[in-house]
């Protein structure tokens, strides 16, 4: 299959492009972070430029399009809601309108479309985002579906290794604990993270099975961010005593997070007929990847001669 991935230098985009390129012909679109010698075809473009995506699509002629590009920082979305709307709402609709009837499209969304008051949300539960990020991502789902009723929407929460080592909670815990720095973890914020590499395989399998509609695609275990950090420390043989429990309400965050964004994956497991790994299994692979030099290999693809104007623009 020929796969076109937007936001290919972001956390999900780079891992997805790396994994998919082992068996498929992959074209990855990047903007602010050009890559050096990636194992896939790299296209440098600003997706917000007029007709940029259409021209790339017509040139590549992909079988599948996986739209990862987004403004993913809650704080940046709050500071610049107009840009968040362009990236997270308008762009998905435009991509879906070009792709419709010509390729299968998978659009990456987020657990932040829910308010986090209840947890264990199913696809039938009514979304109620409380952040600019969540609101623009939910509107992006609707825009994509309106433009292409056959689009596949996946709500995710992930961790893993990124190009610069600064994109996931796991990396933040890992590098701070490795440096002997004390860190804090929220005891009252629960989520269902999945390793980016595990998520990548599931997304490809969903496309192969021609799934469409909205799916929750997260890990099979719910965990607090504090316990996630403790498990990471144990798995990676780091000093877990450096990690202190704290309430999210006492941390002074400018943007409020939902307390329980756990998602129910019953629909996914039923339709794929498979067991989805949880965060604990993912952390073991996360540690193995480090031992194998995977994050170091990712760093080698970063072109430091290019100034990274906005690290969140276009998912990377």
N, C-alpha and C positions, 0 to 999 in steps of 0.2 A: 504494500500500500504506500501511496505517497501522502505524507502527512505535513500539513502546514500548522506551525505552532506560533501563536503570538506571545509576546512577553517571554521570549526564550532565554533571557538572562535573569529572570526572577527565580524565586525559590522552587516553585513547581516547574516552571518552564524549562530551566536548565536540566533538572533531573529527569524530566519527561523526555526531553530531546535526546539526552545521553542514552537513556534506556531504550527508547523507541528506535534509535538509529542502529541498534544491533540487529534488527530484523526488518526494518522498513526504511524507505527513502524519506528523510526528514529535512524540512526547510524551517528554520527558526528565524522569526523576525525579532530584531533587537533595535533599541533606539539609543539610549544614553550610555549603554555599556557594550561597545563592540567587543568581539571575542577574537582571540588568537588561536588559530588552528583547531577549532572544535571538530568533533567527529560527525558533524552534520553540516548541511548547507546553510550558511549564515547570511541573512538579508538585513541590511541596515536601513531603517525607514522610520519616519514619524507617521504613525497611523492616523494622527489627527489632521494630516495634510490632505487637501482635497483629492479624492480619487486614489489615494495612495494604496489602500487595501485592494481596491478593484484591479489596479494595474498589477499588483503582486499576484493576486488570485488568477488573473488571466494568463500570467506568465508561467506560474507554477502548475496550475490546473490540478490541485490536490484531490484525493479521494475523501480525505477527512480533514476537518479544520478544528483545532482545539484552541479555544480563545482563553488564554491565561492572563493577558495584559490587563492591568488595573492599577488604580491608585489605591494601594493596599494599607497605607498608614492611617489609623484612626485620627491621629493628630493632624496630619496633612489634609485630610478630607475636611476636618472641622475648620481649619484655617483657610481653606480655599474650596468652598462648596461648589463654586461654578466649574472649576477644573475637575472636581470629583464627578460632577454630573456629566461632563464631556467624556471622561474616561470610562466611568462605571455604568452609565445609563445610555448615552447616545451612541457611543462606539459599538457596543454589542448589537444594538439594533441595526446599525449600518452594515456590520459584518454579516449578520444573519440575512439581510436583504440581498446581499451580493451572493452569498453561499447557497441560498434556497434553490432547491431543485438541481443543483450542480455538484454538491458534495454534502456529506454528513457533517453537521456541526455539533460540537460539544462545548458548552459555555460553563466556565468555572464561576460558581457563586460561593456563598459563605454561610456559616452558621449564625452570623451576626444579623441575619434577616429576622431573628427572633429576639424578644426582649430579655430572655434568660430568667424569667420569674418561675418557670415550672421545670423545664428540662425534659429530656426524653421525647423531644418533638418528633412527630411523624410528618410526612409530606402533606397530610391532610389538615394539619394544624395551621391556624391563621397566623401569618407572619406579623410581627409588630416591632420593627427595628427602632432602636433608641439612639442610634448614632447617625451622623451624616453618611458615614461609610456604609452602614447597613441599609439605610434608606436608598442610597444611590445604587447599591448592588441589587436590591429587590426590584427597583424600577428597571434595572438592566435586564433582569430575568423576564419581566413583562415585555420589554421592548424586543428582546430576542424572540420570544414566543409569538408575538404579534407579527414579526417579520417572517418567521419560519416556524409554523406550527409543529414541525417534526424535529425541532432542535432538542438536544439532550442537555438538561440543566443539572449540574452536580453541585451540591452544597458541601463544602469541605472545611476541614481544619487540619493543618499538617505541620510537620517539623522535619528537619533534615539539614544537610550540608548545603551551603550556598556559595556563590562565587567569591564573596568577600568575607564570609563567616559572620555576617551580621543580620541575617534575615529571619532566624527562627529562635524561639524560646530555648530550644535545646542547645543551640550554639551559645547563646548568652549564658546559660548555666554552665556549660562545659568550659568555655574559655575563662570565665571568672573564677570558677573553682580550680581550674588547672593552674591559674596564676596565684592561688592562695588568697583570693579576695572574698570577703564576706558578702553574701547576697541574701535577698528576701524572696519568699514565695507566698502567693495568696492561698490561704486555706479555704476561702469561701468563694473561689471562682473555679467552677468545674467545666470540663470540656472532654472531648473524645478525639485526641490527636492521632493522626496516622502518619507513618514515615512516608516521605515524599516518594521514595522508590517503590514502596508497596502500593501507594495511591496510583502511581504511573501505570503499573501493570493492570490494576483494576479498570482504569479509564480505557485503556486499549481493549480490554476484554469486553467492556460495555459497548464499545463501538462495533466490535466484531459480532456481538449478539444483536446489533441493530436496535438497541434500547432507545427510547425517546421519552420526553416528559421530565418531571422533576424527581431527582433521587438524592437521598442523603448518603454521602460517601465519606465516612469517617471511621475511626478505629472502633473496635468492638468493646473497649473498656472506657468507663468514665473515671476521671481522676481530677483531683485538685491540682492547681499549678504548683503548690508546695510539694505535694507527694510526687508529682512528676519530676521535680528537681531532685528529691531524695532518691528516687529510683534511678535516675540518671547517674547520680553520684556513685551509688552502689555498683551499677552496671559498668561504669567507666573507671571504677576504682579510684575515685576522687574523694576528698574529705567532705562528707555530708554534714559535719558539724559546723561548717562555714555557712550553712543555709539556715535561716531563721524564719519561723512562721509569722505571717502578718495578715491583717484583714485588708481587703482592697479599699475599704472605706477610710482606712488610716494612712493610706499611701500617698494621698495628695495628687492623684491623676487628674489631668485636665479634662479628659474624656471618660465618661462613665462606661464601664464594662458590664455586660450581663453576668449575673452570678452563676447561672446554670445553663450553658449553651450545649448541653449534651443532646445528641440526635439519635433517633431510633433508626436502625439500618435493616429492619425486618424486610422491607420491600426489596432492598438491594440483594440481600442474601437469598431471598426466595427466587428472584428472577435470574441470578447468576448461579444458583445452586452451589455456593461455596462458602467457606468460613473466612471471614475478614479478620486479619490480624489486629491485635490491640497495641497499645503504646508500649507495653513491656516487651513484647516480641520485637517491636520496631526499634526500641532502644538498644537491644542486643545487636541488631544489624547496624545501627548507627555507630556503635562502638567498633564493630568489625570493619566497617568502611573506613573509620579513622586509622585503624591499625594497618589497613591495606593501602593507605596513602590517598584515598579518594578525595578528601577535601583539599589536599595539597595539589592534586592534579587539576581540580577546579580552579584554584588560584592561578595556575599557570596560564589559564585562558583569559585572564583579566588583562586588558590593555591599559596599563597605567599611564600611557602617554596621552590618553584622552580624559579630559576633565569630566567627572560625573556630575552634571548639573543638577539633576533631580534623581536620586536613587530609587524613587518609587514610580516614576513615569514609565508607562508601558510595561509594568511588571518587572522592571529591571533597569 
